[in-house]
Amino acid sequence: MKQLSYTVRFLTPAFLGNADQIGQWRTPPFKALLRQWWRVAVAPEMKFDTDAIRKREGELFGVAADSGGSRKSQVRIRLGHWDEGTLNQAPRIGDVSLGKNQIPAALYSGYGPIMTGPRLKARAAIQSGAETQLHIAFPENACIEEAICLMNAYGTAGGRSRNGWGSFELEGEKTDVPVFAHDWKMAMDLDWPHALGRDEQGVLIWQSAPQADWEKAMRLLAQARADMRRYVPDRLMLASPSGTRETLPGWDKNERVPNSLRFKVRSEGARFIAVIFHMPCLPADSLMQKLRSHSKQDFIRCFTKTHEFLDQHSQFQRAK
C-alpha cells in the first residue's frame, strides 16, 4: 500500500452539510470526488467501456451489495479533523447583471445553499481559507495518483460546486500527468463525463487573469454564467432545471441534467484565477428518448455557441 498526505485548502466557501445541515469537514465528499476523477483517469485505457470501468472501480473502491457480493474498499481516506465551518453569513461577492436588473452574485450562483436575502440556508458553511490534512492509502499502480492530480486541477466539493463553490487545492506530492482530451463532438456520443473536451483550437479550458481575491473570481464566473445563458439558443440544454418552471419538451420538472460546463477557482500565489472547462456528454439515454423536439445535434449547436461565447469573452482566454 502507498500512503500520501496533503494539505487540502478551500479557496471558496464550501457547502458540505452534516446530518444537522451544518457545514462540516467530512470524508465522503472527497472519496466521491476521488472516484469520479479516477473514472476520468482510467477511461481512455479502458476504451470508455462503462462495464469494465465499473467492475474495476468496485474492486478498488469497494461495493455494498445485499446479494452478498460486497467488497471492502482498498482505498482509505482520512481527514485531519471533522471541524464545523464558521462562515455564518452569505458571502458577498458583488452583483450580477441580468439585463436591466442586478441580483447578488452569491445568490445567483449559489441558490439553494444560499437563499434570498442573501442568507445561508444552513447555520454555517466552511469558510474560504479553511484547511486540514487529507491522508490517502491505496494500492500501487491503481491510477489513484493520476486521479488526485485531476481532482486538484478540476475538483470542487459540496453544494453548487459546479458553479465554483467549494473550490480547493491540494498541497503535497502530486503526479504531473498529461490530461487526455476527447474531441468534444465525439464525446457527445457518451452520456457520462469521461474527459475534458477539445476542438480545433485546443482543450476547452478558459481562464481569467489573476484576481485580487476569490470574491472577484467568483463574481466573474457568476456573470459569465448569466451572460452565457442569454447567448445560447436554448439555455435549458445547458442544464435542467434552469431556475425557472421551464423544461425541455418531454421532460418533467423533476428531471435533472447538470451543466457539463464546470467552474472552478484556482490560486496563483496570493491571487485567484477563475476557470471554466467543458466535460462534454449528452444527457442520459432515458432522458434523450423522452425529448420530443431536440436531438444530439441541437445540443452540439448549443454548446458550440457556448465555446464561441467564451472565445470572444474579454475576461477569459483559452488556457495554454
C-alpha positions as CSV (number, residue, x, y, z in Angstrom):
1,M,0.0,0.0,0.0
2,K,1.2,3.5,-0.8
3,Q,0.3,6.4,1.6
4,L,0.2,10.1,0.7
5,S,-0.7,13.1,2.7
6,Y,-1.9,16.5,1.5
7,T,-3.0,19.8,2.9
8,V,-6.5,20.4,1.5
9,R,-7.5,24.1,1.5
10,F,-10.8,25.6,0.4
11,L,-10.3,28.6,-1.8
12,T,-14.0,29.5,-1.9
13,P,-16.7,28.7,0.7
14,A,-17.9,25.1,0.7
15,F,-21.4,23.9,1.5
16,L,-20.7,20.4,2.9
17,G,-23.6,19.7,5.2
18,N,-23.7,17.1,8.0
19,A,-26.8,15.4,9.4
20,D,-27.8,18.7,11.1
21,Q,-27.3,20.7,7.9
22,I,-24.2,22.5,9.3
23,G,-21.1,22.9,7.2
24,Q,-18.5,20.4,8.3
25,W,-15.4,18.7,7.0
26,R,-16.3,15.2,6.0
27,T,-14.5,12.4,4.2
28,P,-17.4,11.1,1.9
29,P,-17.4,14.1,-0.5
30,F,-13.6,13.7,-1.0
31,K,-13.9,9.9,-1.6
32,A,-16.7,10.5,-4.1
33,L,-14.6,13.1,-5.9
34,L,-11.6,10.7,-6.0
35,R,-13.8,8.0,-7.5
36,Q,-15.2,10.5,-10.1
37,W,-11.8,11.6,-11.2
38,W,-10.4,8.1,-11.1
39,R,-13.0,7.1,-13.7
40,V,-11.8,10.0,-15.9
41,A,-8.1,8.9,-15.4
42,V,-8.7,5.3,-16.4
43,A,-11.4,5.8,-19.1
44,P,-9.0,6.2,-22.1
45,E,-7.0,3.0,-21.4
46,M,-10.3,1.1,-20.8
47,K,-11.8,2.4,-24.1
48,F,-14.6,4.2,-22.2
49,D,-16.2,0.8,-21.5
50,T,-18.5,1.6,-18.6
51,D,-19.0,-2.1,-17.6
52,A,-15.2,-2.7,-17.4
53,I,-14.7,0.6,-15.6
54,R,-17.5,-0.2,-13.1
55,K,-16.0,-3.6,-12.4
56,R,-12.5,-2.3,-11.7
57,E,-14.0,0.5,-9.7
58,G,-15.8,-2.0,-7.5
59,E,-12.6,-4.0,-7.0
60,L,-10.7,-0.9,-5.9
61,F,-13.2,1.3,-4.1
62,G,-15.5,-1.5,-2.8
63,V,-19.1,-2.5,-3.4
64,A,-22.0,-2.6,-1.0
65,A,-24.5,-5.3,-2.2
66,D,-27.4,-7.0,-0.5
67,S,-26.8,-10.1,-2.6
68,G,-23.6,-11.0,-0.8
69,G,-21.3,-9.5,-3.4
70,S,-20.0,-6.8,-1.1
71,R,-16.3,-5.9,-1.3
72,K,-14.2,-3.8,1.1
73,S,-12.5,-0.7,-0.3
74,Q,-8.8,-0.9,-0.9
75,V,-8.6,2.9,-0.8
76,R,-8.7,4.6,2.7
77,I,-9.2,8.3,3.2
78,R,-8.8,10.2,6.5
79,L,-9.1,13.9,7.3
80,G,-7.1,15.6,10.0
81,H,-10.3,16.9,11.6
82,W,-14.0,17.0,11.2
83,D,-14.5,20.6,12.4
84,E,-17.6,22.5,11.6
85,G,-17.5,25.6,9.4
86,T,-17.5,29.1,10.9
87,L,-19.0,31.0,8.0
88,N,-22.4,32.1,9.3
89,Q,-23.3,34.8,6.7
90,A,-23.8,34.6,3.0
91,P,-20.7,35.6,1.1
92,R,-20.7,39.0,-0.5
93,I,-19.1,38.9,-3.9
94,G,-20.9,41.8,-5.7
95,D,-23.8,41.7,-8.1
96,V,-24.6,40.0,-11.4
97,S,-26.3,42.0,-14.2
98,L,-29.3,40.3,-15.7
99,G,-30.4,42.6,-18.4
100,K,-31.6,45.8,-16.6
101,N,-31.7,44.0,-13.2
102,Q,-29.0,43.2,-10.7
103,I,-29.0,40.5,-8.1
104,P,-26.4,39.4,-5.6
105,A,-23.9,37.2,-7.4
106,A,-23.7,34.7,-4.5
107,L,-27.4,34.2,-4.6
108,Y,-27.4,33.7,-8.4
109,S,-24.6,31.1,-8.4
110,G,-25.2,29.5,-5.0
111,Y,-29.0,29.4,-4.9
112,G,-30.1,26.5,-2.7
113,P,-27.4,26.7,0.0
114,I,-27.7,30.5,-0.3
115,M,-31.3,31.9,0.0
116,T,-32.9,35.2,-0.7
117,G,-31.5,37.9,1.5
118,P,-29.0,36.7,0.7
119,R,-28.5,34.4,3.7
120,L,-27.3,30.9,4.3
121,K,-29.8,28.1,4.4
122,A,-27.7,26.1,6.9
123,R,-26.4,27.6,10.1
124,A,-22.8,27.6,8.9
125,A,-20.6,26.8,5.9
126,I,-16.9,26.1,5.6
127,Q,-15.1,29.4,5.1
128,S,-12.5,30.3,2.4
129,G,-9.0,29.5,3.6
130,A,-10.1,26.7,5.9
131,E,-7.7,23.7,5.7
132,T,-6.8,20.3,7.1
133,Q,-4.8,17.3,6.3
134,L,-6.0,14.7,3.8
135,H,-4.5,11.2,4.1
136,I,-4.9,8.6,1.4
137,A,-3.8,5.0,1.4
138,F,-4.1,2.9,-1.8
139,P,-2.6,0.0,-3.8
140,E,0.3,0.8,-6.1
141,N,-0.4,1.2,-9.9
142,A,-4.1,1.8,-9.4
143,C,-4.2,5.3,-11.1
144,I,-5.0,6.9,-7.8
145,E,-2.2,9.4,-8.1
146,E,-3.4,10.5,-11.6
147,A,-6.9,10.9,-10.1
148,I,-5.5,13.1,-7.3
149,C,-3.8,15.3,-9.9
150,L,-7.1,15.7,-11.8
151,M,-9.0,16.3,-8.6
152,N,-6.6,19.1,-7.6
153,A,-6.8,20.7,-11.0
154,Y,-10.6,20.5,-11.6
155,G,-12.3,19.3,-8.5
156,T,-14.8,21.2,-6.3
157,A,-16.9,19.9,-3.4
158,G,-20.3,20.4,-1.9
159,G,-23.5,22.2,-2.9
160,R,-23.4,24.2,-6.1
161,S,-19.8,23.1,-6.6
162,R,-20.1,23.1,-10.4
163,N,-20.5,26.9,-10.1
164,G,-17.2,27.2,-8.3
165,W,-18.3,26.9,-4.7
166,G,-16.1,24.5,-2.7
167,S,-13.0,25.1,-5.0
168,F,-10.0,23.6,-3.2
169,E,-6.3,22.9,-3.7
170,L,-4.1,20.1,-2.6
171,E,-0.6,20.8,-1.4
172,G,1.7,17.8,-1.4
173,E,3.3,15.2,-3.7
174,K,1.3,15.1,-7.0
175,T,2.0,13.3,-10.2
176,D,2.2,15.6,-13.2
177,V,0.2,13.7,-15.8
178,P,-0.8,14.7,-19.3
179,V,-4.6,15.3,-19.5
180,F,-6.5,13.3,-22.1
181,A,-8.8,15.5,-24.0
182,H,-11.5,14.0,-26.2
183,D,-12.8,15.5,-29.4
184,W,-15.8,17.2,-27.9
185,K,-18.3,16.3,-30.6
186,M,-17.3,12.6,-30.4
187,A,-17.5,12.9,-26.6
188,M,-21.2,13.7,-27.0
189,D,-21.7,10.1,-28.0
190,L,-21.5,9.2,-24.3
191,D,-23.8,10.1,-21.5
192,W,-21.3,10.5,-18.7
193,P,-18.5,13.0,-18.0
194,H,-15.4,11.0,-19.1
195,A,-12.8,13.6,-20.4
196,L,-12.1,17.2,-21.0
197,G,-13.2,18.3,-24.4
198,R,-11.1,19.7,-27.2
199,D,-11.8,21.4,-30.5
200,E,-9.5,22.6,-33.4
201,Q,-8.2,25.4,-31.1
202,G,-7.2,23.1,-28.3
203,V,-8.6,21.9,-24.9
204,L,-11.8,23.5,-23.8
205,I,-10.5,25.4,-20.8
206,W,-10.8,29.1,-20.3
207,Q,-9.3,31.2,-17.5
208,S,-9.3,34.7,-16.3
209,A,-6.4,37.0,-15.5
210,P,-5.4,36.7,-11.8
211,Q,-7.8,38.4,-9.5
212,A,-7.0,40.2,-6.2
213,D,-9.4,37.9,-4.2
214,W,-11.6,34.9,-4.5
215,E,-14.7,37.1,-4.4
216,K,-13.7,38.8,-7.7
217,A,-13.0,35.4,-9.3
218,M,-16.4,34.1,-8.2
219,R,-18.2,37.2,-9.4
220,L,-16.5,36.8,-12.9
221,L,-17.8,33.2,-13.0
222,A,-21.3,34.1,-12.0
223,Q,-21.5,36.9,-14.6
224,A,-20.1,34.7,-17.3
225,R,-22.7,32.0,-16.4
226,A,-25.5,34.6,-16.6
227,D,-24.3,36.1,-19.9
228,M,-23.8,32.6,-21.4
229,R,-27.3,31.6,-20.7
230,R,-28.6,34.6,-22.7
231,Y,-26.2,33.9,-25.6
232,V,-27.2,30.3,-26.4
233,P,-30.3,29.4,-28.4
234,D,-31.8,27.4,-25.6
235,R,-30.5,27.7,-22.0
236,L,-32.4,24.6,-21.0
237,M,-30.0,22.5,-23.0
238,L,-27.1,23.8,-20.8
239,A,-28.7,22.5,-17.6
240,S,-32.1,21.5,-16.4
241,P,-33.9,22.7,-14.4
242,S,-32.8,26.2,-15.2
243,G,-34.1,28.0,-12.1
244,T,-37.5,28.6,-13.7
245,R,-40.5,26.3,-14.2
246,E,-39.5,25.7,-17.8
247,T,-38.4,22.2,-19.0
248,L,-37.4,20.8,-22.4
249,P,-40.4,19.3,-24.3
250,G,-40.9,15.8,-23.0
251,W,-39.2,16.3,-19.6
252,D,-41.0,16.9,-16.4
253,K,-39.9,19.3,-13.7
254,N,-38.1,16.6,-11.7
255,E,-35.6,15.7,-14.5
256,R,-32.1,16.7,-13.5
257,V,-29.3,17.3,-16.1
258,P,-26.2,19.1,-14.7
259,N,-24.3,21.5,-16.7
260,S,-21.2,19.9,-18.4
261,L,-19.5,23.3,-18.3
262,R,-17.9,23.5,-14.9
263,F,-16.4,26.4,-12.9
264,K,-13.5,26.4,-10.5
265,V,-11.3,28.9,-8.7
266,R,-7.5,28.3,-8.5
267,S,-4.8,30.1,-6.7
268,E,-1.7,31.7,-8.1
269,G,0.4,33.0,-5.3
270,A,-1.8,35.4,-3.3
271,R,-4.2,35.8,-6.3
272,F,-7.1,33.8,-7.7
273,I,-8.0,32.7,-11.2
274,A,-11.5,31.9,-12.5
275,V,-11.5,28.8,-14.6
276,I,-14.3,27.4,-16.9
277,F,-13.9,23.9,-18.5
278,H,-16.1,21.6,-20.6
279,M,-16.5,17.9,-19.9
280,P,-18.9,17.2,-22.8
281,C,-21.5,14.5,-22.7
282,L,-25.2,14.0,-23.6
283,P,-28.0,13.6,-21.0
284,A,-28.8,10.0,-20.1
285,D,-30.3,7.9,-22.9
286,S,-33.5,7.5,-20.9
287,L,-33.9,11.3,-21.0
288,M,-32.9,11.7,-24.6
289,Q,-35.6,9.2,-25.6
290,K,-38.2,11.4,-23.9
291,L,-37.3,14.5,-25.8
292,R,-39.9,15.4,-28.4
293,S,-38.1,18.2,-30.3
294,H,-34.4,18.1,-29.5
295,S,-31.6,15.9,-30.8
296,K,-27.9,15.4,-30.2
297,Q,-27.2,17.9,-33.0
298,D,-29.2,20.5,-31.1
299,F,-27.1,20.0,-28.0
300,I,-23.9,20.2,-30.2
301,R,-25.2,23.5,-31.7
302,C,-25.9,24.9,-28.2
303,F,-22.5,24.1,-26.8
304,T,-20.8,25.3,-30.0
305,K,-22.4,28.7,-29.1
306,T,-21.0,28.5,-25.5
307,H,-17.5,27.9,-26.9
308,E,-17.9,30.8,-29.2
309,F,-19.1,33.0,-26.4
310,L,-16.1,32.1,-24.2
311,D,-13.6,32.5,-27.0
312,Q,-15.0,36.1,-27.6
313,H,-15.2,36.9,-23.8
314,S,-13.0,39.9,-22.8
315,Q,-12.3,38.4,-19.4
316,F,-11.4,34.9,-20.4
317,Q,-8.7,33.3,-22.6
318,R,-8.0,29.7,-23.6
319,A,-5.6,28.1,-21.2
320,K,-2.2,27.3,-22.8
